[in-house]
Amino acid sequence: MSDLNDLRMLLDSRYPIVVIETWEELRALDLIRRLGMKEGRPVFAWNAVDGLRRLEFDDVPSQKHTIEPDAMLGQIRGTSQPGIYALCDIHPFLDGEPKNVRLIKEIALHHERLQHTLVLISHQFTIPAEVRRYCTRFSLSMPDEKQLEHIVQDEARRFKKEKGERVRANRESLDRLVRNLRGMSADDARKLARGAIIQDGAITEDDLPEVNKAKFALMEMDGVLSYEYDTESFAHVGGLDGLKQWLGKREKAFHGDAGIDSPRGVMLVGVQGGGKSLAAKSVAGLWGLPLLRLDMGAIYNKFFGESERNVREALAMAETMSPCVLWIDEIEKGISVGDNDGGTSRRVLGTLLTWMAENTSKVFMVATANDIERLPPELIRKGRLDEIFFVDLPSPSVREVIFRIHLQKRHQDAERFDLPTLAEHSDGFTGAEIEQAVVAGLYSASAAGTVLDQTMLEAELAATVPLSVTMAEPLARLRHWCQSRAVSAG
């Protein structure tokens, strides 16, 4: 009833044109039909195939002479009886068609006398400037969690009727599926719920990644925002015990199970290859959430105002995908302070800061940065994000863990190697550099027709000049900055 009342208020406010952007055309038409019947006003629907037809009566034939938009709009303009006219997919006939735009403007200008209301329905609309001031927008509401759970249960009943067996599920898996369907229309939520059930007749944690992939695909936000399919387990991240404990304490609060404020996000600062990106992926894996990556380089557009719009659309997408993790990698490359871009980076920063301050959805932001000094202070102050973590070079014990992880990942028996000695020989190495030493050792072993051994790994380590040596001065400055401003992630 909320949608019906809200739409009625718009019509009572005497807006000549109401714009509804939605994929749920049938739902929008049904809402307009019910409103017309309640208000006692005739309701017509139009499309380029059928022309005008009465929406309240199924047996009334359509008016084929109104298939052309100008004929339809001319008839509405010349009709004295007040009515509601739902025009489906008229947007292609407004671009570069001044006659159609003028007819719509004429109908709007004489709204007080004719009492005609045009409702423009399409998946996307760019309103011509000539009629923009006569328009208002209306959005169909999305189903709440109770309605989504009913949709899932309805699909489970349908599966039982068709297959003759009950859908297997537990309460926790059902709740997570419902949470991940938030932001979807009823039709799309039904499709995703059916997809989760139909394959194995069960609702489990394993269904969530596929549901999230399908959900993101429906949003069509390629380029600026990408869906990360590979979310690592924290078991594959060496060290970072401080970050792991911090996240463990806040998982229930994020999912709304603790009755306290939900965590907002973290900043991970450290050297390149130190494991920041892997840690960002692991947050999503640990919490069982979809991971969205915002590409700061792709948001910039040569047209004025487009970059800010890209950011707004990406953030709105993240809200629709919630609960989720939003990963902004190397954030300093997109919003570092400077005036040599016409102020675009400052406007993008302003858009991001406003969202961070006002966001109430279940979007956990993980920003990673290599050069913290390039970031504006208003971004990294307390309140924007919950904490800043410094990801330092791994300690000897952590380097042992990293060697073990990458050897086992490549089907090598870690017990054949002297890990403490390897850790000693890799002093100053990042996790990425240790991984590459293992990979290079395997190439050497393959070329020699033998198996990887301790000597080969030590040789690869000796031949590598780590980033901590080549970038010693910047690393020293970063450590100094983080000493009193960040928390150790280790």
DAZIZI-V315122 format. One record per residue. N is the residue number from 0. RES is the residue in one small letter. SS is DSSP state (A for helix, B for strand, O for the rest). D_FIRST is the distance of its C-alpha to the first C-alpha in Angstrom with 2 decimals. Layout:
N | RES | SS | D_FIRST
N | RES | SS | D_FIRST
This chain:
0 | m | O | 0.00
1 | s | A | 3.81
2 | d | A | 5.55
3 | l | A | 5.13
4 | n | A | 6.21
5 | d | A | 8.60
6 | l | A | 10.03
7 | r | A | 10.59
8 | m | A | 12.40
9 | l | A | 14.55
10 | l | A | 15.53
11 | d | A | 16.32
12 | s | O | 18.41
13 | r | O | 20.51
14 | y | O | 20.57
15 | p | O | 22.55
16 | i | B | 21.56
17 | v | B | 18.42
18 | v | B | 19.33
19 | i | B | 17.17
20 | e | B | 19.30
21 | t | O | 18.17
22 | w | O | 19.88
23 | e | O | 16.85
24 | e | A | 17.75
25 | l | A | 16.59
26 | r | A | 13.03
27 | a | A | 13.16
28 | l | A | 14.84
29 | d | A | 12.47
30 | l | A | 9.58
31 | i | A | 12.33
32 | r | A | 13.55
33 | r | A | 10.52
34 | l | A | 10.44
35 | g | A | 14.19
36 | m | A | 14.31
37 | k | A | 12.19
38 | e | A | 14.46
39 | g | O | 17.52
40 | r | O | 18.62
41 | p | B | 20.28
42 | v | B | 18.87
43 | f | B | 21.45
44 | a | B | 21.56
45 | w | B | 24.74
46 | n | B | 26.59
47 | a | O | 30.29
48 | v | O | 31.01
49 | d | O | 29.57
50 | g | B | 29.36
51 | l | B | 26.99
52 | r | B | 25.33
53 | r | B | 22.94
54 | l | O | 19.61
55 | e | O | 18.76
56 | f | O | 22.12
57 | d | O | 23.60
58 | d | O | 27.13
59 | v | O | 27.58
60 | p | O | 29.81
61 | s | O | 29.16
62 | q | B | 31.37
63 | k | A | 33.79
64 | h | A | 35.55
65 | t | A | 32.58
66 | i | O | 32.70
67 | e | O | 34.45
68 | p | A | 32.17
69 | d | A | 34.55
70 | a | A | 34.69
71 | m | A | 30.93
72 | l | A | 30.55
73 | g | A | 33.58
74 | q | A | 32.14
75 | i | A | 28.89
76 | r | A | 31.14
77 | g | A | 33.28
78 | t | O | 30.59
79 | s | O | 30.31
80 | q | O | 27.26
81 | p | O | 24.04
82 | g | B | 21.63
83 | i | B | 19.13
84 | y | B | 20.96
85 | a | B | 19.54
86 | l | B | 22.68
87 | c | B | 22.86
88 | d | O | 25.56
89 | i | O | 27.36
90 | h | A | 28.44
91 | p | A | 31.86
92 | f | A | 32.75
93 | l | O | 32.36
94 | d | O | 34.73
95 | g | O | 38.16
96 | e | O | 37.20
97 | p | A | 37.82
98 | k | A | 37.49
99 | n | A | 33.87
100 | v | A | 33.02
101 | r | A | 34.80
102 | l | A | 33.00
103 | i | A | 29.59
104 | k | A | 31.04
105 | e | A | 32.37
106 | i | A | 29.00
107 | a | A | 27.54
108 | l | A | 30.62
109 | h | O | 30.28
110 | h | A | 26.57
111 | e | A | 27.34
112 | r | A | 29.52
113 | l | A | 27.84
114 | q | O | 24.13
115 | h | B | 23.43
116 | t | B | 20.64
117 | l | B | 21.40
118 | v | B | 18.82
119 | l | B | 20.99
120 | i | B | 19.84
121 | s | B | 22.13
122 | h | O | 22.70
123 | q | O | 24.64
124 | f | O | 25.47
125 | t | O | 28.39
126 | i | O | 27.98
127 | p | O | 31.36
128 | a | A | 32.69
129 | e | A | 33.26
130 | v | A | 29.58
131 | r | A | 28.09
132 | r | A | 27.95
133 | y | A | 25.86
134 | c | B | 23.06
135 | t | B | 20.03
136 | r | B | 18.27
137 | f | B | 14.66
138 | s | O | 13.90
139 | l | O | 11.39
140 | s | O | 10.43
141 | m | O | 12.71
142 | p | O | 12.27
143 | d | O | 13.48
144 | e | A | 16.69
145 | k | A | 15.41
146 | q | A | 13.58
147 | l | A | 16.77
148 | e | A | 18.98
149 | h | A | 17.37
150 | i | A | 18.08
151 | v | A | 21.63
152 | q | A | 22.20
153 | d | A | 21.12
154 | e | A | 23.66
155 | a | A | 26.20
156 | r | A | 25.89
157 | r | A | 26.37
158 | f | A | 29.41
159 | k | A | 30.87
160 | k | A | 30.55
161 | e | A | 32.23
162 | k | A | 34.82
163 | g | O | 35.47
164 | e | O | 35.20
165 | r | O | 32.79
166 | v | O | 31.48
167 | r | B | 33.41
168 | a | B | 31.55
169 | n | O | 31.79
170 | r | A | 29.22
171 | e | A | 30.29
172 | s | A | 30.12
173 | l | A | 26.68
174 | d | A | 25.39
175 | r | A | 27.13
176 | l | A | 25.76
177 | v | A | 22.15
178 | r | A | 23.00
179 | n | A | 24.58
180 | l | O | 21.61
181 | r | O | 19.51
182 | g | O | 18.76
183 | m | O | 18.70
184 | s | O | 16.25
185 | a | A | 15.33
186 | d | A | 18.16
187 | d | A | 20.65
188 | a | A | 19.99
189 | r | A | 20.66
190 | k | A | 23.87
191 | l | A | 25.09
192 | a | A | 24.51
193 | r | A | 26.36
194 | g | A | 29.12
195 | a | A | 29.58
196 | i | A | 30.01
197 | i | A | 31.94
198 | q | O | 35.13
199 | d | O | 36.33
200 | g | O | 33.85
201 | a | B | 33.13
202 | i | B | 30.89
203 | t | O | 33.34
204 | e | O | 33.97
205 | d | A | 35.80
206 | d | A | 32.63
207 | l | A | 31.13
208 | p | A | 33.47
209 | e | A | 32.79
210 | v | A | 29.01
211 | n | A | 29.38
212 | k | A | 31.76
213 | a | A | 29.44
214 | k | A | 26.51
215 | f | A | 28.79
216 | a | A | 30.06
217 | l | A | 26.63
218 | m | A | 26.47
219 | e | O | 29.72
220 | m | O | 31.27
221 | d | O | 34.90
222 | g | O | 37.70
223 | v | O | 36.34
224 | l | B | 34.51
225 | s | B | 35.89
226 | y | B | 35.03
227 | e | B | 37.95
228 | y | O | 38.59
229 | d | O | 41.53
230 | t | O | 40.50
231 | e | O | 43.64
232 | s | O | 44.12
233 | f | A | 45.72
234 | a | A | 48.53
235 | h | A | 49.56
236 | v | O | 49.75
237 | g | O | 53.04
238 | g | O | 53.01
239 | l | O | 50.13
240 | d | A | 50.13
241 | g | A | 48.90
242 | l | A | 45.80
243 | k | A | 45.19
244 | q | A | 45.39
245 | w | A | 43.12
246 | l | A | 40.40
247 | g | A | 40.90
248 | k | A | 40.25
249 | r | A | 36.93
250 | e | A | 35.35
251 | k | A | 33.46
252 | a | A | 32.27
253 | f | A | 30.90
254 | h | O | 28.92
255 | g | O | 27.56
256 | d | O | 29.69
257 | a | O | 32.04
258 | g | O | 29.92
259 | i | O | 31.70
260 | d | O | 31.24
261 | s | O | 30.73
262 | p | O | 33.75
263 | r | O | 33.35
264 | g | B | 36.30
265 | v | B | 40.06
266 | m | B | 42.80
267 | l | B | 45.59
268 | v | B | 48.86
269 | g | B | 52.06
270 | v | O | 54.55
271 | q | O | 53.75
272 | g | O | 53.83
273 | g | O | 53.39
274 | g | O | 50.33
275 | k | A | 47.48
276 | s | A | 45.62
277 | l | A | 46.19
278 | a | A | 44.88
279 | a | A | 41.70
280 | k | A | 41.12
281 | s | A | 41.96
282 | v | A | 39.24
283 | a | A | 36.66
284 | g | A | 38.78
285 | l | A | 39.24
286 | w | A | 35.58
287 | g | O | 34.47
288 | l | O | 32.37
289 | p | B | 32.27
290 | l | B | 34.65
291 | l | B | 34.02
292 | r | B | 37.04
293 | l | B | 36.79
294 | d | O | 39.86
295 | m | O | 40.94
296 | g | O | 43.45
297 | a | O | 40.96
298 | i | O | 38.66
299 | y | O | 41.32
300 | n | O | 41.31
301 | k | O | 43.91
302 | f | O | 41.43
303 | f | O | 40.63
304 | g | O | 37.28
305 | e | A | 36.61
306 | s | A | 37.63
307 | e | A | 35.13
308 | r | A | 32.37
309 | n | A | 33.51
310 | v | A | 33.25
311 | r | A | 29.75
312 | e | A | 28.57
313 | a | A | 30.44
314 | l | A | 28.97
315 | a | A | 25.40
316 | m | A | 26.30
317 | a | A | 27.65
318 | e | A | 24.46
319 | t | A | 22.58
320 | m | A | 25.36
321 | s | O | 25.24
322 | p | O | 26.71
323 | c | B | 29.83
324 | v | B | 33.19
325 | l | B | 33.84
326 | w | B | 37.58
327 | i | B | 39.24
328 | d | O | 42.82
329 | e | O | 45.66
330 | i | O | 43.33
331 | e | A | 46.31
332 | k | A | 46.86
333 | g | A | 43.67
334 | i | A | 43.45
335 | s | O | 47.02
336 | v | O | 48.10
337 | g | O | 49.92
338 | d | O | 50.09
339 | n | O | 51.66
340 | d | O | 48.41
341 | g | O | 47.43
342 | g | O | 45.17
343 | t | A | 42.76
344 | s | A | 43.15
345 | r | A | 42.45
346 | r | A | 39.22
347 | v | A | 38.17
348 | l | A | 39.12
349 | g | A | 37.08
350 | t | A | 33.97
351 | l | A | 34.57
352 | l | A | 35.36
353 | t | A | 32.22
354 | w | A | 30.10
355 | m | A | 32.23
356 | a | A | 31.74
357 | e | A | 27.97
358 | n | O | 26.92
359 | t | O | 24.89
360 | s | O | 24.18
361 | k | O | 26.44
362 | v | B | 28.96
363 | f | B | 32.55
364 | m | B | 34.93
365 | v | B | 38.52
366 | a | B | 40.78
367 | t | B | 44.38
368 | a | B | 47.23
369 | n | O | 50.94
370 | d | O | 51.94
371 | i | A | 50.23
372 | e | A | 52.35
373 | r | A | 50.59
374 | l | O | 47.20
375 | p | O | 46.20
376 | p | A | 46.25
377 | e | A | 42.72
378 | l | A | 41.39
379 | i | A | 43.40
380 | r | O | 43.18
381 | k | B | 41.58
382 | g | O | 37.88
383 | r | O | 37.16
384 | l | B | 38.17
385 | d | O | 39.08
386 | e | B | 42.58
387 | i | B | 45.23
388 | f | B | 47.25
389 | f | B | 50.68
390 | v | B | 51.51
391 | d | O | 55.32
392 | l | O | 57.86
393 | p | O | 57.93
394 | s | O | 60.47
395 | p | A | 63.19
396 | s | A | 61.32
397 | v | A | 58.13
398 | r | A | 60.24
399 | e | A | 61.52
400 | v | A | 57.96
401 | i | A | 57.15
402 | f | A | 60.29
403 | r | A | 59.41
404 | i | A | 55.87
405 | h | A | 57.09
406 | l | A | 60.06
407 | q | A | 58.03
408 | k | A | 55.37
409 | r | O | 58.24
410 | h | O | 59.66
411 | q | O | 62.55
412 | d | O | 63.90
413 | a | A | 63.50
414 | e | A | 66.17
415 | r | A | 68.82
416 | f | O | 68.40
417 | d | O | 69.56
418 | l | A | 66.24
419 | p | A | 67.65
420 | t | A | 70.22
421 | l | A | 67.63
422 | a | A | 65.57
423 | e | A | 68.73
424 | h | A | 69.47
425 | s | O | 65.93
426 | d | O | 66.00
427 | g | O | 63.81
428 | f | O | 61.87
429 | t | O | 58.10
430 | g | A | 56.19
431 | a | A | 55.93
432 | e | A | 59.70
433 | i | A | 60.41
434 | e | A | 58.29
435 | q | A | 60.19
436 | a | A | 63.49
437 | v | A | 62.56
438 | v | A | 61.56
439 | a | A | 64.78
440 | g | A | 66.82
441 | l | A | 65.43
442 | y | A | 66.37
443 | s | A | 69.88
444 | a | A | 70.18
445 | s | A | 69.10
446 | a | A | 71.60
447 | a | A | 74.35
448 | g | O | 73.53
449 | t | O | 73.07
450 | v | O | 70.41
451 | l | O | 68.91
452 | d | O | 70.93
453 | q | A | 71.28
454 | t | A | 73.84
455 | m | A | 71.62
456 | l | A | 68.73
457 | e | A | 71.05
458 | a | A | 72.49
459 | e | A | 69.09
460 | l | A | 68.26
461 | a | A | 71.63
462 | a | O | 71.03
463 | t | O | 67.70
464 | v | O | 67.49
465 | p | O | 64.23
466 | l | A | 61.89
467 | s | A | 62.78
468 | v | A | 66.28
469 | t | A | 65.52
470 | m | O | 62.79
471 | a | A | 64.52
472 | e | A | 64.22
473 | p | A | 60.46
474 | l | A | 59.82
475 | a | A | 61.92
476 | r | A | 59.94
477 | l | A | 56.62
478 | r | A | 57.87
479 | h | A | 59.11
480 | w | A | 55.77
481 | c | A | 53.83
482 | q | A | 56.28
483 | s | O | 54.65
484 | r | O | 51.24
485 | a | O | 49.91
486 | v | B | 49.77
487 | s | B | 51.76
488 | a | O | 49.69
489 | g | O | 52.68
